[in-house]
Every structure is written in C-alpha cells, then in structure tokens.
Amino acid sequence: MVRKAVAVPLSVLGLGVAGVAYASVVERNSFRLRRFDVPVLARGQRPVRILHLSDLHLTPRRTMLINWVRSLGALEPDLVVNTGDSIAHPDAVTSLLHALEPLLRRPGLFVYGSNDLYAPQPKNPLRYLWRTSRNERRQHTPSLPWEELGAGMAAEGWLDMNNTTARIKVGDLDVAVAGIHDSHISRDRYDLVAGPAPADADLRLGVMHSPEPRNMTRFADDGYQLLLAGHTHGGQLCIPFYGALVTNCGIDRKRVKGLSRHDSAWLHVSAGLGTSPYAPARFACFPEASLLTLVPRR
C-alpha cells in the first residue's frame, strides 16, 4: 500500500513559524508589572506595598530580564518576596544577585523552588500539557548552587523562609511570616511551622513556591491572611479567552495566576518572569511581577 504525502499549505506553515517566533521571542521578553489592592489590613493602618517576584529561571545571558528586574528598584516597595525557581544555570547566581541588587536594599524574604536545586533537563515541552512534573526528577543530588543562592540573598538581609517562621517590620506593620520549601519535590515540612499564627501581629503572611491546596488550607486554618506562591507560570501556554490548560500542581485553572481567595485567606499566585531553557516560550501569558498594595478592610 502506498501512502500519499499530505501537503501542508505554506500559509499554515507560515502561521506556525510566526506563532513560535512570537511566543519564544516577543511575548517571552515582554515583561509586565501587575498591580493589585489587597484589603487585608485593620482599619486605620497605613497601606504597605509588597513586590512579589517568582520563577525567573535565570541564565547568565538573559540581559533583558536582568535589566527589567533591576528597574523594579524604582518602585521602592516596603517588602520584596521571592517565591523561588530563581536560577536555571550553575553560573546564574552572580547574575541573579546583580538583577536583585536595587531590591536587596529593601526588606525581603525568599523560599526555594525545585529549579533552585536541580538543573532543568532536556525533555519534550509538550509533555507539560498532559502530566505534572511532580517528583519526576531523576536527580537525587542537587546540581545547582542553591546554598550560594540563599547565602547571597541572606547576606543582604533577606530572610530564608524555607520551613520556618519569623517576625519582620514592614513599613508600620509588625508582620508574622511562615514559609515552606517546595512541595513539588516533597521538601515542604508544614509541621515545622504549624500552629496558630501570632494574634498580635498586624499581618500574617504565608509563603510557598507551589500553591498546593493542602498547604494553603493549613495556612488559612492557622490564621495566615495573605498567601503568596508561584510555580504555575500562569499556565505558560494559554488559549486566548479561555486561559490556562494546566497548572502543574493541585490548584485549579481559574486560580493559576493573580489574586483570589482560599478559604479565609487572600491568595496571590505569580505567573512568574521566566521559563525553562528547554521550553523558552510563552503564549497568552506574559511574564510578570506583581506589586501588591495592602490596604485596610472595608
């Protein structure tokens, strides 16, 4: 039996090439700052601003991303929160600290994502659309300099919030923070931070990399009022007017990015600023950082 080749119109091929070029060159480098007001403070408290960064997946030559992050220093936020997956290359720590330099002068805190420990591996990027990457890594020993990464941020005063709690002054507020390591690689240890959040704090903040509902529910039950996470990339490859196809974790598609509620808490999920070097494209999901202005409840 002889099979006839199916001719693909040149116009279709052209659209495909244009789409790939747009997703990998234009949209991937079209960084956005999103702004949200979060009514979480008590009446009479002065607003404070939190800059939420996530998922840079930085490699040393991503000059446009580095310069854009540096420009965020002009915002002068009261607090910077980095929810992980900051690097994607063994030599990226110096570049990341250069990108963060204007922000490291501000109060800040961070947690790790899986890609701060394990270098990305070549794989079919479309597999992301039909299965989660949870626990699929074959690496057992970290291959990225996560300790150097953490030490660099901590040396400038940012707090390492991986499976720990802390109190921090943010503007006029006394803030109680609890953070966990990445649940995507089963390094989260919520039991180490479990228990009622300090009732005398002006704000109770929960920080994680992957927005897994089981952990978010525990944060909310313990009295944390605002939860920050990343990991999802906002779906990364989305359909216009429909949204994300997948979240790569347990959260539902409607809350894959932006501000929403989880039980009694506010939740902000960042769509992040980068991509894996092996899936360097975004479509209908611009790379972003978010400026959250915390205001009094009505």
N, C-alpha and C positions, 0 to 999 in steps of 0.2 A: 504494500500500500504506500503510495507516495503522498506525503503531506504537503500542501501548498503553503508557502510562506504568507503570513498576513501582513499586508502593507500598513504601516502606521503613517498617517498624514503628517507632512512636515510641520503643519501648523500645531498639531498636538505635541510633537517633539519640542517645538519652539516654546510652547507654553510651559512644558515640563522643565526645560532648561531655565527659563525665566523664573519659574517658581522656586527652583533650587537656589538660583543666584540671589533672589530676593531674601529667602529665608536664611541663607548662610552668610550673606554679606551685609545686606541693608538692615533687616529687622534685628538681627543678632547684635548689631552695633548701634541701634537706636535706643539709647538708654533714656528712661523716663523716671521722674520723681512723682510719686503719687502722694496725695495728702488726704488725711482723714482726721476728723474730730472724734474723740472718744469720750463720751460723758461718763467718766468713771470716778471723778473726784467729789469730795464732800463740798457742800455749799460754802462759799467764802474762800476756798483755796484758789491760789493763783495758777493759771494754766502752765504746764510744762510741755516740752517737745522731746519726743524720742525719735531718733533716726534708726530705722530698722534696716540692716543690711543682711543679705544671705546669699549663699550659693554663687560666689564669684568664680569658683573653679579656675583660679588664675594660673596662667602660664606666663613665663617671663616676658614674652613679646607682645602681650595684649596691651599695647600702648594706649589705645583709645579708651579702654576700660579703666586703666590705671589713672589716666588724666581726669576722667569723668568722676571717679571716686574722690580724687583729691579736691575737685571743685566743690564737693559737698561740705567741705570745711567752712565755706562762707555762710552756711545755714546756722552755724553756732548752736547746735542742739544742746539741750540740757543733759541728755544721755544718749549714748550710742549702744545698740545691741546688735551683736553679730551672731546669727544662729547657724553658722557652720558651713562646711564644704567650701572653705576659703581658697584652697590650693588644689592644683591638679598636676603638679610637676615637682620633682625633688629640689629644683633650684628656684622655686617661686616664693620662698619666704621673704627674701630681701625685697622683691618686687611688691609683695603684699604690704609689707611694713611701709614702703615708700608711698603706696597708694593711700594707706590709712594715716600717714603722718599728720596731716592737719586735724584729723579727728581724734588721734591718740592724745591730744591735749585736753580733750573733753572727758568727763566721766564715762566709763564704758564697761561692758561685760561681754562674755562670749561663752559659747558651747561649741563642741566639735560635731561635725558630720562625718559619715563614713569615709568620704573622699579627702578628709584631712589626714587619715591614717593610711588608706590603701589607694595606690595609684590606679587610675582608670585603665581598663583592659579593652583591647580591640574586640568588638562584637557587633552583631547586626543591630543597628539602632532601632529598627522596626520592631524588634522583639519587645521593646518597652511598651508597645501598644497592646500586647495580649498577655503579659505576665509582669508581676512585680519583680524587682531586683533584690528583694529582701533575702538576705543570707545566701545569695548565690556565689559570693566571692570564694575563690579557691585559695586566696592568700590567707595564711594563718599568722604571719608576722607582718606588722606594719611596714610599708615600703616608702612612706612619705615622712618627712621630718616634723611630725606633729608636736613633739616636745619643744623643738626650736620655735615652731609657730606660736605655741602657747606662751613660751618664755618671752618672746618678743613683745607680745601684747601685754603680758603681765608686768614686764619691766617698765612700761609706760603708765601703769596704774590701773589697767583694765582687770576686772575680776574674772577668774576662771570659775565658771558656774557649773561644771560637769559633776552631777550627783552631789550637790552641796547647796547650802543656804548662806545668805549674807544680808547685811543691812547696808544701805548706801544713801547718801544725801543727794537728792536730785532737785535742783532749784530750792524751793522752800520745803520740799517734801522729804519725809523720812520713809524710805521705800524698803520693804522686805522682799527679797528675791529668793526664789527656789529654782534650780536648774537641774536638768538631767542630760546625760550623754545620749548618744544616738540609739534609739530603739530599733532602727533599721538594721543594725548589726548586733542587736541584743546586748548593748553596753549600758542601757538605761537601768538605773537602780533607784526606782522611786521610793522604795522603803527607806533609803538613807535620808530622804528629805520629808518623809510623810509626817503628818500631824497638822493640827490647826495652825494656819498662818498667824503671825503675831497680830493680835487685835488692835494694838496701839499704833500700828504703822499707818501712815497716811495713804499708802498704796501698797498692794500686794501683787507682785509680778511673777509669773511663771514663764520659764524659758526652756525651749527644747528645739531640736533640729527637725525631727519628723513629727507631724501632727497626728499621732495615733490617738484615736478616741479614748482608749482605756486609760492613757496617761492624762489626757485633757480632763476627763471626768474626775480623776483623783485630785488634780489641781483645783478644779472648781469646788469639789466637795470639801477640800481643806481651806477654802476661803480665798483663793487667789482670784483677783478681779480681772486681770488682763493677762492673756496668754499670747506668747509670740513664738512663731515657728517658721520654717522654710521648707526645703527639701523637694517640694512638688514641682518646681519650675513653672507653676501655673498651668501645668499640662504640657507646656513647651510647644507641642504641635497641636494647634486647636483648629476648630472649624468655625469660621465667621458666623455669628448669630446663633451658634449652638454652644460653643465653649470647648472645654477640655474633654478629651476622650478617656483619659486615665489620670490617676493621681499618684500612683506608685506607692501608696500606703493605704491605711484604713479609712481615711477621711473621704467623704462623699464629693462628687464632682462640683456641686454647687458652691462648696467652700474651699475650692482648690487654691484660691488666692483672694486677698482682700480682707475686709473687716466683716465679721459675722458674730453670732453668739454660739457659745457652747454651754449648755445648762445655765448656771448663774453668771458665767464669766463672758467677757468680751474676748474674741479670738482674732488675731491678725496673722494671716499666712502670707509670706512674701513669695512672689513669683521668681525672685532672685535675679541676679545680674549676669550669670554665665551659663555655660553648657559644658558637657563633657567634650574633651578634644575629639572624641570619636563620634560625636553626634552634634557637630557645630552648626546648629540651625534652630531658629525659632519661627513659628508661623502663627499669626493672630494672637501673639502672646509676647508683648515687648518685654525686654529685660528692665528690671525696675528696682529702685529702693523706695522706701516709704517714710514719710515724715508724719508721725502721729502726734497730734496736739491733744493732750489730756485736759479736759475741761470739766467743770462741776456738773453733777447730775441735775436735771430739772426737777 
